[in-house]
Amino acid sequence: MPDAQNSAAAPALPRFAVLVLSLAAFASGVSLRLTDPLLPLFSREFGVSLGSAAATITAFSVAYGLSQLFFGPVGDRFGKYRVIAWACVACALTASLCGLAQGFTLLVGARLVAGATAAAIIPLSMAWIGDVVPYDQRQPVLARFLIGQILGLSTGVFVGGFAADHLSWRTPFFGIALFFVAISLALFAIDRRLPATARLMQRGEGHALRRMVGEFAQVLARPWARIVLASVFLEGAFLYGAFAFIATHLHTHFGLALGSAGAILMVFGFGGLLFALASATLVRLLGEVGLTLYGGILLAGSLLAVGLAPVWWWALPGCFGAGMGFYMLHNTLQINATQMAPERRGAAVSAFASCFFLGQSVGVAAFGAVVADIGTGMVITVGACGVLAVALSFSRLRARRLAAA
């Protein structure tokens, strides 16, 4: 929906429409990060290297990223809210497959399909918010929506670590499957009550595949869109290539139990939560340029504190600062993604999410290939330097674009 339309009058939405989307994002975040602290356990139980065990993360991220190319146009065609509801049903099934997997190869395969089904939730939720919330009000609303994802990412690493120490690694997969079932029921109920303007469906003409390719071509034809997509790809590669090995770093270097390491990683989410709660004030004080600049500096410095820490407790303020800095940077990239092609917002935001998660998969695979040789501390350090370069570059380009406007 063009912004001229949604800025005129926001539709009256059911009271909990955004909240339930946030809960779906929570479940998606748990699914994504659940296996991070389980890597040493997978390595021992299945007799694979640490780098090979990281395939459980890479498979999810690759499928998640590639599936964006499908779900963006599908959401535009059939209604974003409804597609999210059906995706939660599929997520319940694929999470159960992960819990039932017999053998490492089957587990990786199950994570692959789990990533594909989870792909619709967060990007289509962002695109739907972009459809119904005017641009000048959108960044705080997106930040509040992302509280679910933030807490989900933190809960995922905590639950994974707790399961590694006290439960079967299969247990949390069945738990998240039940949660997805409950969320899907709530989404279907709210979808039936949405006003017509919030259930927008674009019929389109011609062959579906050709139309889908055309929509992404329209997005990629815009120079600023290419800058945003390249930035989020590199952000995902450097940040999550390092983040995936933080729990292992705390476990192997300081002898922390995996449950304790997962609990420390939860602090990353608390930093993100602080940003979400203070987002309106920070946006007003710093603007997009300041958020990316200072967010990148904070994120890089915090990761360096974790990777180079002489004692384990440095990871507590390090993870908190990393969470705060990441969401300052990433939320600004997200707000640009919702506006880089307003008439094809579903495709644009899906392309954004696709690049972010393909970047994650590349980063985890690349860092996993060298972690045995250079160590987890150096992997985290390289990630810190990479995200700093991305933040400085995007901040400079955004300032130049605003000055030219």
C-alpha positions as CSV (number, residue, x, y, z in Angstrom):
1,M,0.0,0.0,0.0
2,P,1.6,3.3,-0.9
3,D,2.5,5.5,2.0
4,A,0.3,8.3,0.8
5,Q,-2.6,6.1,1.5
6,N,-1.6,4.7,4.9
7,S,-0.6,8.2,6.2
8,A,-4.1,9.6,5.5
9,A,-5.9,7.5,8.1
10,A,-4.7,4.5,10.0
11,P,-7.3,1.7,10.1
12,A,-8.9,0.7,13.3
13,L,-7.2,-2.5,14.3
14,P,-8.2,-5.2,16.8
15,R,-6.6,-4.4,20.1
16,F,-4.1,-7.3,20.2
17,A,-3.2,-7.5,16.5
18,V,0.4,-6.3,16.8
19,L,0.9,-8.1,20.2
20,V,0.0,-11.5,18.7
21,L,2.4,-10.8,15.8
22,S,5.0,-10.1,18.4
23,L,4.3,-13.4,20.1
24,A,4.7,-15.2,16.8
25,A,8.1,-13.4,16.4
26,F,9.0,-14.6,19.8
27,A,8.4,-18.2,18.8
28,S,10.4,-17.6,15.6
29,G,13.3,-16.1,17.5
30,V,13.3,-19.1,19.9
31,S,13.5,-21.5,16.9
32,L,16.3,-19.6,15.3
33,R,18.7,-19.5,18.3
34,L,17.7,-22.7,20.1
35,T,20.6,-24.7,18.8
36,D,23.4,-22.2,19.5
37,P,24.2,-23.5,23.0
38,L,23.5,-27.1,21.9
39,L,26.5,-27.2,19.4
40,P,29.0,-28.9,21.9
41,L,26.3,-31.4,22.8
42,F,25.6,-32.2,19.2
43,S,29.3,-32.5,18.6
44,R,29.6,-35.1,21.3
45,E,26.4,-37.0,20.8
46,F,26.6,-37.3,17.0
47,G,30.4,-37.6,16.7
48,V,30.8,-34.5,14.5
49,S,33.1,-31.5,14.7
50,L,32.0,-28.2,16.2
51,G,32.0,-26.7,12.7
52,S,29.9,-29.5,11.4
53,A,27.4,-29.2,14.3
54,A,26.9,-25.5,13.3
55,A,25.1,-26.9,10.2
56,T,22.0,-27.0,12.4
57,I,22.2,-23.2,12.4
58,T,23.3,-22.7,8.8
59,A,20.5,-25.0,7.4
60,F,17.9,-23.0,9.3
61,S,19.3,-19.7,8.1
62,V,19.8,-20.7,4.5
63,A,16.2,-21.9,4.2
64,Y,14.9,-18.9,6.1
65,G,16.7,-16.5,3.8
66,L,15.8,-18.2,0.5
67,S,12.2,-18.6,1.4
68,Q,11.8,-14.9,1.8
69,L,11.8,-14.7,-2.0
70,F,8.6,-16.8,-1.9
71,F,6.7,-15.5,1.0
72,G,6.9,-11.7,0.2
73,P,4.8,-11.9,-3.0
74,V,2.6,-14.6,-1.4
75,G,1.8,-12.3,1.5
76,D,1.0,-9.5,-1.0
77,R,-1.2,-11.8,-3.0
78,F,-3.2,-13.6,-0.2
79,G,-2.9,-11.2,2.7
80,K,0.1,-10.9,5.0
81,Y,-1.7,-11.6,8.3
82,R,-3.4,-14.7,7.0
83,V,-0.2,-16.1,5.5
84,I,1.6,-15.5,8.9
85,A,-1.2,-17.6,10.6
86,W,-0.7,-20.5,8.3
87,A,3.1,-20.3,8.6
88,C,2.7,-20.8,12.4
89,V,0.7,-24.0,11.7
90,A,3.6,-25.2,9.5
91,C,6.2,-24.2,12.1
92,A,4.4,-26.4,14.7
93,L,4.8,-29.3,12.4
94,T,8.5,-28.7,11.5
95,A,9.5,-28.1,15.1
96,S,8.0,-31.5,15.9
97,L,10.1,-33.0,13.1
98,C,13.2,-31.6,14.7
99,G,12.3,-33.2,18.0
100,L,11.7,-36.5,16.4
101,A,14.8,-36.5,14.2
102,Q,16.9,-39.7,14.4
103,G,20.5,-39.0,13.6
104,F,22.4,-35.8,12.7
105,T,21.6,-35.7,9.0
106,L,17.8,-35.9,9.7
107,L,18.2,-33.2,12.3
108,V,19.9,-30.9,9.8
109,G,17.1,-31.7,7.3
110,A,14.4,-30.9,9.8
111,R,16.1,-27.6,10.7
112,L,16.2,-26.8,7.0
113,V,12.4,-27.2,6.6
114,A,11.9,-25.4,10.0
115,G,13.8,-22.4,8.7
116,A,11.6,-22.4,5.5
117,T,8.4,-22.3,7.4
118,A,9.5,-19.7,9.9
119,A,10.5,-17.4,7.1
120,A,7.1,-15.8,6.7
121,I,6.6,-14.5,10.3
122,I,8.9,-11.6,11.0
123,P,9.3,-10.0,7.5
124,L,5.6,-10.2,6.7
125,S,4.7,-8.8,10.1
126,M,7.1,-5.9,9.4
127,A,5.5,-5.4,6.0
128,W,2.0,-5.5,7.4
129,I,2.9,-2.9,10.0
130,G,4.3,-0.8,7.2
131,D,1.0,-1.1,5.4
132,V,-1.2,0.1,8.3
133,V,1.1,2.4,10.3
134,P,2.1,5.8,8.9
135,Y,5.8,6.3,8.3
136,D,6.3,9.0,11.0
137,Q,4.9,6.6,13.7
138,R,6.4,3.4,12.3
139,Q,9.8,3.1,13.9
140,P,8.5,3.0,17.6
141,V,5.8,0.5,16.6
142,L,8.3,-1.7,14.8
143,A,10.6,-1.5,17.9
144,R,7.7,-2.6,20.1
145,F,6.8,-5.4,17.8
146,L,10.4,-6.6,17.8
147,I,10.3,-7.0,21.6
148,G,8.9,-10.4,20.8
149,Q,11.8,-11.3,18.5
150,I,14.3,-9.9,21.0
151,L,13.0,-11.9,23.9
152,G,12.6,-15.0,21.6
153,L,16.3,-14.9,20.6
154,S,17.3,-14.6,24.3
155,T,14.9,-17.3,25.4
156,G,16.1,-19.6,22.6
157,V,19.7,-19.6,23.8
158,F,18.7,-19.9,27.4
159,V,16.3,-22.8,26.8
160,G,18.8,-24.6,24.6
161,G,21.5,-24.3,27.2
162,F,19.1,-25.4,30.0
163,A,18.1,-28.4,27.9
164,A,21.7,-29.3,27.3
165,D,22.4,-29.5,31.0
166,H,19.1,-30.8,32.4
167,L,16.8,-32.2,29.7
168,S,16.9,-34.0,26.4
169,W,17.7,-31.7,23.5
170,R,14.5,-32.8,21.9
171,T,12.3,-31.4,24.6
172,P,12.4,-27.7,23.7
173,F,11.4,-28.5,20.1
174,F,8.2,-30.1,21.2
175,G,7.5,-27.1,23.6
176,I,7.9,-24.6,20.8
177,A,5.6,-26.6,18.6
178,L,2.8,-26.3,21.1
179,F,3.4,-22.6,21.4
180,F,3.1,-22.2,17.6
181,V,-0.2,-24.0,17.7
182,A,-1.6,-21.6,20.3
183,I,-0.3,-18.5,18.4
184,S,-1.8,-19.7,15.1
185,L,-5.3,-20.0,16.6
186,A,-5.0,-16.4,17.9
187,L,-3.8,-15.1,14.5
188,F,-6.7,-16.7,12.7
189,A,-9.2,-15.2,15.1
190,I,-7.8,-11.7,14.7
191,D,-7.5,-12.1,10.9
192,R,-11.3,-12.5,10.7
193,R,-11.7,-9.2,12.5
194,L,-9.3,-7.1,10.5
195,P,-10.7,-4.2,8.5
196,A,-10.5,-4.5,4.7
197,T,-7.6,-2.0,4.5
198,A,-5.5,-4.2,6.8
199,R,-6.2,-7.4,4.8
200,L,-4.9,-6.0,1.5
201,M,-4.5,-8.6,-1.2
202,Q,-3.0,-7.7,-4.6
203,R,-4.4,-9.9,-7.3
204,G,-1.8,-9.1,-10.0
205,E,-1.9,-10.2,-13.6
206,G,0.1,-12.8,-15.6
207,H,2.1,-15.8,-14.5
208,A,2.8,-16.0,-10.8
209,L,6.5,-16.7,-11.1
210,R,7.1,-14.0,-13.7
211,R,5.2,-11.6,-11.5
212,M,7.3,-12.6,-8.5
213,V,10.5,-12.0,-10.4
214,G,9.2,-8.7,-11.6
215,E,8.4,-7.5,-8.1
216,F,11.9,-8.2,-6.8
217,A,13.4,-6.7,-9.9
218,Q,11.5,-3.5,-9.1
219,V,13.1,-3.5,-5.7
220,L,16.6,-4.2,-6.9
221,A,16.4,-1.5,-9.5
222,R,16.6,1.2,-6.8
223,P,20.1,2.1,-5.8
224,W,19.2,2.9,-2.2
225,A,17.5,-0.5,-1.9
226,R,20.7,-2.2,-3.0
227,I,22.7,-0.3,-0.3
228,V,20.2,-1.4,2.4
229,L,20.2,-5.0,1.3
230,A,24.0,-5.2,1.0
231,S,24.4,-3.6,4.5
232,V,22.0,-6.0,6.2
233,F,23.7,-9.0,4.5
234,L,27.1,-8.0,5.9
235,E,25.6,-7.2,9.3
236,G,24.1,-10.6,9.5
237,A,27.3,-12.3,8.4
238,F,29.6,-10.6,10.8
239,L,27.3,-10.4,13.8
240,Y,25.7,-13.9,13.8
241,G,28.9,-15.5,12.5
242,A,30.4,-14.4,15.8
243,F,27.2,-14.7,18.0
244,A,26.7,-18.4,17.2
245,F,30.0,-19.2,19.0
246,I,29.7,-17.1,22.1
247,A,28.1,-19.8,24.2
248,T,30.8,-22.3,23.0
249,H,33.5,-19.7,23.8
250,L,32.2,-19.3,27.4
251,H,31.9,-23.0,27.8
252,T,35.3,-24.0,26.5
253,H,37.4,-21.0,27.7
254,F,35.9,-20.5,31.1
255,G,34.4,-23.8,31.9
256,L,30.8,-22.5,32.3
257,A,28.0,-25.0,32.0
258,L,26.0,-24.6,28.7
259,G,23.0,-23.6,30.7
260,S,24.9,-20.8,32.4
261,A,26.4,-19.7,29.0
262,G,22.9,-19.6,27.6
263,A,21.6,-17.5,30.5
264,I,24.4,-15.0,29.9
265,L,23.4,-14.7,26.3
266,M,19.9,-13.8,27.4
267,V,21.4,-10.5,28.5
268,F,21.8,-9.6,24.8
269,G,18.0,-9.6,24.6
270,F,17.7,-7.3,27.6
271,G,19.9,-4.8,25.8
272,G,17.6,-5.0,22.8
273,L,14.6,-4.6,25.1
274,L,16.0,-1.4,26.6
275,F,16.3,0.0,23.0
276,A,12.7,-1.0,22.2
277,L,11.4,0.7,25.3
278,A,13.5,3.8,24.7
279,S,13.2,3.8,20.9
280,A,10.9,6.9,20.6
281,T,13.3,9.0,22.7
282,L,16.5,7.6,20.9
283,V,15.0,8.2,17.5
284,R,14.2,11.8,18.4
285,L,17.6,12.5,19.9
286,L,19.9,10.7,17.5
287,G,18.0,10.2,14.3
288,E,18.7,7.5,11.8
289,V,22.3,8.6,11.3
290,G,23.2,8.7,15.0
291,L,21.4,5.4,15.7
292,T,23.5,3.5,13.1
293,L,26.8,5.3,14.0
294,Y,26.6,4.9,17.8
295,G,24.8,1.6,17.6
296,G,27.6,0.2,15.5
297,I,30.3,1.5,17.8
298,L,28.5,0.1,20.9
299,L,27.9,-3.3,19.2
300,A,31.5,-3.6,18.1
301,G,33.0,-2.6,21.4
302,S,30.7,-5.0,23.3
303,L,31.6,-7.9,21.1
304,L,35.3,-7.2,21.6
305,A,34.8,-7.2,25.3
306,V,33.3,-10.7,25.0
307,G,35.9,-12.1,22.7
308,L,38.9,-10.7,24.5
309,A,37.6,-11.0,28.1
310,P,40.2,-12.3,30.6
311,V,37.3,-13.4,32.9
312,W,33.8,-14.7,32.1
313,W,31.8,-12.0,33.7
314,W,32.9,-9.5,31.1
315,A,30.4,-11.2,28.9
316,L,27.5,-9.9,31.0
317,P,28.0,-6.2,30.1
318,G,29.3,-7.2,26.8
319,C,26.2,-9.1,25.8
320,F,24.0,-6.3,27.1
321,G,25.8,-3.6,25.1
322,A,25.8,-5.8,22.0
323,G,22.1,-6.2,22.2
324,M,21.5,-2.5,22.6
325,G,23.9,-1.6,19.8
326,F,22.6,-4.2,17.4
327,Y,19.0,-3.1,17.7
328,M,20.0,0.6,17.3
329,L,21.6,-0.4,14.0
330,H,19.3,-3.1,12.8
331,N,16.0,-1.3,13.6
332,T,17.2,1.6,11.5
333,L,18.0,-0.7,8.6
334,Q,14.5,-2.2,9.0
335,I,12.7,1.2,8.9
336,N,14.6,1.9,5.6
337,A,13.5,-1.5,4.3
338,T,9.8,-0.8,4.9
339,Q,10.1,2.4,2.8
340,M,12.6,1.5,0.0
341,A,9.7,0.3,-2.3
342,P,6.3,1.1,-0.7
343,E,4.2,-0.2,-3.6
344,R,6.0,-3.6,-3.3
345,R,6.5,-3.6,0.5
346,G,6.0,-7.3,0.9
347,A,8.7,-8.1,-1.6
348,A,11.0,-5.4,-0.3
349,V,10.9,-6.5,3.3
350,S,11.2,-10.1,2.3
351,A,14.3,-9.3,0.2
352,F,15.7,-7.5,3.3
353,A,15.0,-10.5,5.6
354,S,16.4,-12.8,2.9
355,C,19.7,-10.9,2.7
356,F,19.9,-10.8,6.5
357,F,19.5,-14.5,7.0
358,L,21.6,-15.5,4.0
359,G,24.3,-13.3,5.5
360,Q,23.9,-15.2,8.8
361,S,24.3,-18.5,7.0
362,V,27.4,-17.4,5.2
363,G,28.9,-16.0,8.4
364,V,28.2,-19.1,10.5
365,A,29.5,-21.3,7.7
366,A,32.6,-19.2,7.1
367,F,33.5,-18.8,10.8
368,G,32.6,-22.4,11.5
369,A,35.2,-23.5,8.9
370,V,38.0,-21.6,10.7
371,V,37.0,-21.7,14.3
372,A,39.0,-24.8,15.1
373,D,42.2,-23.1,13.7
374,I,41.8,-19.5,15.0
375,G,39.6,-20.1,18.1
376,T,36.3,-18.7,19.2
377,G,37.8,-15.5,20.7
378,M,39.3,-14.5,17.3
379,V,36.1,-15.4,15.5
380,I,34.2,-13.0,17.8
381,T,36.8,-10.3,17.3
382,V,36.6,-10.5,13.5
383,G,32.8,-10.2,13.8
384,A,33.2,-7.1,15.9
385,C,35.4,-5.4,13.4
386,G,33.1,-6.4,10.5
387,V,29.9,-4.9,12.1
388,L,31.7,-1.7,12.9
389,A,32.7,-1.3,9.3
390,V,29.1,-1.9,8.1
391,A,27.7,0.6,10.6
392,L,30.2,3.4,9.7
393,S,29.6,2.9,6.0
394,F,25.8,2.9,6.3
395,S,25.8,5.9,8.6
396,R,27.8,7.9,6.2
397,L,25.7,6.9,3.2
398,R,22.5,7.7,5.1
399,A,23.7,11.1,6.1
400,R,24.6,11.9,2.5
401,R,21.2,10.7,1.3
402,L,19.4,12.8,3.9
403,A,21.5,15.9,2.9
404,A,20.6,15.4,-0.7
405,A,16.8,15.1,0.0
